[in-house]
Amino acid sequence: MTRRLATVLLGLCAAGFLAAPAFAQSPDNSPDSPAARESRWQDLEKTVFHGKTAAPSNGVVTLDAPNRAEDAALVPMTVTIKPADKVKALWLIIDDNPMPVAAHIVFGPAADPREMKFRVRVNDFTNVHAVAQLQDGSLVEDAKFVKASGGCSAPMGQSEGEALKGIGEMRLKFARPVQPGVPVEAKLMLRHPNFNGMQMNQLTRLYTPARYIDKVTVRDGDTKVFDMDSGISLAANPVLSFGLVPRSSGSLTVEVSDSSNTLWRRDFDILRMTD
C-alpha cells in the first residue's frame, strides 16, 4: 500500500467512515449494525480498488480467522486460494483498523499462492476481507467478522530500546527439505516492533513514534516469489507463511524496508538448509 493511500484511509477513519465503537449487538441504525458495516466496506472498497467491487469468492479465496481473538495484538489469519494459478494478487483488509490494508501481495512466477498465513492487530470488532485479483483483473472476496478490541494500542510490554534490539533480523524455515521444482511452505520470521504510533509508553506516558514494515520482497534467484506492501496492522515481529516453487539455484533473497526508509536484506541458500 502506498503512503498516499495510507493517508487517504486514515483521513476516512478520522471522518468516521471506517471506525466506530465496538459492541457485540446493536440496533439496525447504529454504526455497528451489519448494514453500517457493509456501507463502510463499500466506501473502503471504492478507495482501495479505485471504484471496482469484489464479487463473492465461490471458493477461489477463503479466509480463516478466529471468531473471537485471544490476543487482539496477535491475531492469526490464513488465506487459502484455489486454484492458485487463477490469482495474481491478494489483499488482507481489516475494515475498522486505523490503516485497514494489512497486506497487499503481488505474486510472481516462483510463488505457490495456495496458502498464506499472517499475524495481525485488530483494533475493534470488525469485518476482515481477503480480496483476490484474478488473472483477468476481476476481484473476488471472502469475509469474516472478528471480535477483538485494542490490538493497535496494546503496549509492547518492553521498552522502546528493548523492542528495537535485533531489528531487521530474519529467520526462514521450511515445512520439509527443499527440492527444486517441488512446492513447499516457507515461514519467514522478521524482527521488528512495528510501532504504529498508537502505543503509549507506560513509564513516560508518551506515544511511541510510528515505525513499521512497509514492504517485503522475496526473490528466488532473479525470479519473483512475491512483493508485499504493508502497514501498521501487521503484528510486532511479523511471521509470514507462504508457498513457493524453488528454482535450481536455491538462492532465496528477502528484502524488508520500513517507514523510516531502512532496508534489510538477507540471502538464504535454501537447498542447503536443514532447519
C-alpha positions in Angstrom: 0.0 0.0 0.0 1.4 3.4 -0.9 1.9 6.2 1.6 -0.7 8.3 -0.3 -3.3 5.5 0.0 -2.5 5.2 3.7 -3.1 8.9 4.2 -6.4 8.7 2.4 -7.6 5.8 4.6 -6.5 7.5 7.8 -8.5 10.5 6.6 -11.6 8.4 6.1 -11.1 7.0 9.5 -11.0 10.5 11.1 -14.1 11.4 9.2 -16.0 8.5 10.7 -16.3 6.3 7.7 -14.0 3.5 8.8 -14.1 3.4 12.6 -16.8 3.1 15.2 -17.2 1.9 18.8 -17.3 -1.9 19.2 -20.4 -3.6 20.5 -21.4 -7.2 20.0 -25.1 -6.3 19.3 -26.6 -3.1 18.1 -29.8 -1.7 16.6 -30.1 -1.5 12.8 -29.4 2.2 12.7 -26.3 2.1 14.8 -22.7 2.4 13.4 -22.2 -1.3 14.4 -25.2 -2.8 12.6 -24.5 -5.2 9.7 -25.8 -2.6 7.3 -23.5 0.1 8.6 -20.5 -2.2 8.4 -21.4 -3.1 4.9 -21.7 0.6 4.0 -18.2 1.3 5.4 -16.8 -1.6 3.5 -18.3 -0.2 0.3 -16.6 3.2 0.9 -13.3 1.4 1.7 -13.6 -0.9 -1.3 -14.0 2.1 -3.6 -11.0 3.8 -2.1 -8.6 0.7 -2.2 -9.8 -0.6 -5.6 -10.4 2.7 -7.4 -14.1 2.1 -7.9 -14.0 -1.6 -8.6 -16.1 -4.0 -6.5 -15.3 -7.6 -5.5 -17.7 -10.5 -6.3 -18.3 -13.4 -3.9 -15.4 -15.8 -3.8 -17.2 -19.0 -4.8 -14.4 -20.9 -3.1 -11.5 -19.2 -5.0 -10.3 -17.3 -1.9 -11.1 -18.4 1.7 -10.3 -16.5 4.9 -9.9 -18.4 8.1 -9.9 -16.1 11.2 -11.0 -16.6 14.8 -14.5 -15.5 15.8 -13.0 -14.0 19.0 -9.3 -13.2 19.3 -7.4 -14.5 22.3 -4.9 -11.6 21.9 -6.0 -8.6 19.8 -2.4 -7.7 19.1 -1.6 -11.1 17.7 -4.5 -12.5 15.7 -3.7 -15.4 13.3 -5.3 -15.4 9.9 -4.9 -17.8 7.0 -5.9 -17.2 3.4 -6.4 -20.2 1.1 -6.5 -19.8 -2.7 -7.6 -22.4 -5.2 -6.9 -23.0 -8.0 -3.7 -21.0 -7.3 -2.9 -20.2 -10.9 -6.1 -18.1 -11.2 -4.8 -15.4 -8.8 -2.2 -12.7 -9.3 -2.7 -10.5 -6.2 -4.1 -10.6 -2.7 -5.3 -8.0 -0.2 -5.9 -8.6 3.5 -8.1 -5.8 4.8 -9.2 -5.2 8.4 -12.1 -2.8 7.9 -12.2 -0.9 11.1 -8.4 -0.7 11.8 -7.0 2.9 11.5 -4.9 1.7 8.5 -7.2 -1.1 7.1 -4.9 -2.6 4.5 -2.8 -5.1 6.5 -1.2 -6.6 3.4 -1.2 -6.3 -0.4 0.7 -9.1 -2.1 1.6 -9.5 -5.8 2.6 -13.0 -6.7 5.4 -13.8 -9.1 6.3 -16.9 -11.2 8.1 -18.6 -8.3 5.1 -18.3 -6.0 2.8 -21.1 -4.9 -0.2 -18.9 -3.6 -2.3 -21.7 -2.3 -2.0 -20.6 1.3 -0.7 -17.5 3.2 -0.6 -17.0 6.9 -0.4 -13.7 8.8 -0.4 -12.4 12.4 -2.2 -9.1 12.7 -3.5 -6.5 15.1 -7.3 -5.9 15.3 -8.4 -2.7 16.9 -12.2 -3.2 17.1 -15.0 -5.7 16.4 -14.7 -5.7 12.7 -15.2 -7.4 9.4 -12.0 -8.7 7.7 -11.8 -9.1 4.0 -9.5 -11.3 1.9 -9.7 -10.0 -1.7 -8.0 -11.8 -4.6 -7.4 -10.3 -8.0 -7.7 -12.9 -10.8 -5.6 -13.0 -13.9 -8.3 -11.2 -15.9 -8.2 -8.3 -13.4 -11.5 -9.1 -11.7 -11.8 -9.2 -7.9 -13.4 -11.9 -5.6 -13.6 -11.7 -1.8 -14.3 -13.7 1.4 -15.1 -12.0 4.7 -15.1 -12.9 8.4 -16.4 -11.0 11.5 -13.7 -10.9 14.2 -14.4 -9.9 17.8 -11.3 -8.1 19.2 -10.5 -4.8 20.7 -7.4 -2.6 21.4 -4.9 -4.5 19.3 -3.4 -1.4 17.7 -2.9 0.5 21.0 -1.8 -2.5 23.1 1.6 -1.7 24.8 4.6 -3.7 23.8 5.4 -4.9 27.3 9.0 -3.8 26.9 10.9 -0.5 26.5 11.4 1.0 23.0 15.1 0.2 23.2 14.4 -3.4 24.1 11.9 -3.7 21.3 14.4 -2.3 18.8 17.1 -4.8 19.7 17.9 -7.0 16.7 15.7 -5.1 14.4 15.9 -6.4 10.8 17.0 -9.9 11.8 15.3 -12.6 9.7 14.8 -16.4 10.0 13.4 -18.8 7.4 12.1 -22.3 8.0 10.5 -24.8 5.7 7.9 -27.5 6.3 10.2 -30.1 4.8 13.5 -30.3 2.9 13.6 -28.1 -0.2 13.7 -29.7 -3.7 13.9 -27.7 -6.9 10.5 -27.6 -8.7 8.6 -29.1 -5.8 6.1 -26.7 -4.0 7.0 -26.1 -0.3 5.7 -23.9 2.5 8.1 -21.4 4.0 7.8 -19.5 7.2 9.6 -16.1 7.4 10.2 -14.6 10.8 11.1 -10.9 11.0 12.4 -9.0 13.9 10.7 -5.6 14.0 8.5 -3.9 16.7 6.1 -2.5 14.0 5.4 0.6 16.2 2.1 2.1 14.9 2.1 5.5 16.7 -0.9 4.4 18.9 1.1 2.7 21.7 1.8 4.6 24.9 5.0 4.1 26.9 3.7 3.0 30.3 6.6 4.9 32.1 6.8 8.2 30.2 3.1 8.2 29.2 4.2 9.4 25.7 3.3 7.7 22.5 6.0 5.8 20.7 6.6 7.2 17.2 5.4 5.1 14.4 7.9 2.8 12.7 6.6 -0.1 10.8 7.4 -2.5 8.0 6.0 -1.2 4.7 7.4 -3.6 2.1 8.7 -7.2 1.9 10.1 -8.7 -1.3 11.1 -12.3 -1.9 13.1 -13.5 -4.9 14.3 -16.9 -5.9 17.4 -16.0 -7.9 16.1 -13.4 -10.4 12.5 -14.7 -10.2 9.9 -13.0 -8.1 8.1 -15.0 -5.4 6.0 -12.1 -4.2 6.1 -8.4 -3.3 4.1 -7.3 -0.3 3.1 -3.8 0.8 2.0 -3.5 4.4 1.2 -1.0 7.2 0.6 -0.8 10.9 -1.9 -3.7 11.1 0.9 -6.4 11.0 1.7 -7.7 14.5 5.0 -6.9 16.1 7.8 -9.2 15.0 5.7 -10.4 12.0 5.6 -14.0 10.9 4.6 -14.7 7.3 4.0 -18.2 5.9 3.9 -18.6 2.1 4.4 -21.1 -0.6 7.0 -21.2 -3.3 8.3 -23.4 -6.1 12.1 -23.4 -5.6 14.3 -22.9 -8.6 17.5 -24.9 -9.3 19.7 -22.0 -8.0 18.5 -22.5 -4.4 19.2 -18.8 -3.5 16.3 -17.0 -1.9 16.7 -13.3 -1.3 14.5 -11.4 1.2 14.4 -7.6 1.4 12.5 -5.7 4.0 12.0 -2.0 4.3 10.2 0.1 6.9 8.6 3.5 7.2 11.9 5.1 8.3 13.4 4.1 4.9 15.7 1.5 6.4 16.4 -1.5 4.2 17.5 -5.0 5.3 18.5 -7.9 3.0 19.4 -11.5 3.5 20.3 -14.3 1.1 19.3 -17.8 2.1 20.9 -20.9 0.5 17.7 -22.9 0.8 18.9 -26.1 -0.8 21.5 -26.5 1.9 19.2 -25.5 4.8 18.5 -28.3 7.3 16.4 -26.3 9.9 
